[in-house]
Structure formats: C-alpha cells, structure tokens
Amino acid sequence: MSEKILFTVGNDNVPPFRDIWEFYETWPRTRDRVVHLGQNGNLSPDERLLIQWMIRVMDRVSPSDLDQLCG
C-alpha cells in the first residue's frame, strides 16, 4: 500500500501531519507554499489575514515551545 501524500514541495512528497511535531518539522519545507497561498490563493481578506498570522506564529515557534505544549 502506498503512503498517502498531502502535497508535494519541489520533489519532496509531504504526507498528512499526524501531530504538531510533524507539522513543526515540515514547516521549513512548507512555509513558501503557505506564503504563496496567502498571496495568490482565492481567499477572503479575513482568510488572508489568518494565513499571515499563522506564518508569523509558526516562524516564532521553537522546540521548547512544543515541549511546553505537548510535554
């Protein structure tokens, strides 16, 4: 059975995230795609603002933050 793919970044297939750690670990590879979606996606102004805030928060998250959340 083949692995389900959420999306592809360049030549890198990204499977669905199972937890917050996987999302965090994938963020450096997926950030540009999220930025592109926020700039070029068919989004309302509110949705665009939500994406911008998500990027700001994710850019500031560190492993110690996740330890506090999940630890």
MOKA-V170536 format. One record per residue. RES is the residue in one letter. PSI is psi in radians with two decimals (NA if undefined). BURIAL is # if it has 16 or more other ideal C-beta (glycine too) atoms within 10 Angstrom, else .. Layout:
((RES & PSI & BURIAL) (RES & PSI & BURIAL))
//
This chain:
((M & 2.31 & .) (S & 2.68 & .) (E & 2.38 & .) (K & 2.41 & .) (I & 2.24 & .) (L & -0.86 & .) (F & 3.05 & .) (T & 2.35 & .) (V & 1.90 & .) (G & -2.16 & .) (N & 0.17 & .) (D & 2.00 & .) (N & 2.31 & .) (V & 1.99 & .) (P & 2.87 & .) (P & 2.50 & .) (F & 2.35 & .) (R & -0.38 & .) (D & 3.10 & .) (I & -0.56 & .) (W & -0.77 & .) (E & -0.71 & .) (F & -0.81 & .) (Y & -0.81 & #) (E & -0.47 & .) (T & -0.28 & #) (W & -0.80 & .) (P & -0.55 & .) (R & -0.45 & .) (T & -0.19 & #) (R & -0.82 & .) (D & -0.63 & .) (R & -0.70 & .) (V & -0.73 & #) (V & -0.80 & .) (H & -0.77 & .) (L & -0.76 & .) (G & -0.51 & #) (Q & -0.58 & .) (N & -0.08 & .) (G & 2.84 & .) (N & 1.31 & .) (L & 2.64 & .) (S & 2.86 & .) (P & -0.67 & .) (D & -0.72 & .) (E & -0.69 & .) (R & -0.74 & .) (L & -0.70 & .) (L & -0.77 & .) (I & -0.75 & #) (Q & -0.73 & .) (W & -0.65 & .) (M & -0.74 & .) (I & -0.80 & .) (R & -0.77 & .) (V & -0.84 & .) (M & -0.58 & .) (D & -0.29 & .) (R & -0.10 & .) (V & 2.43 & .) (S & 2.90 & .) (P & -0.61 & .) (S & -0.54 & .) (D & -0.74 & .) (L & -0.63 & #) (D & -0.70 & .) (Q & -0.64 & .) (L & -0.75 & .) (C & -0.28 & .) (G & NA & .))
//
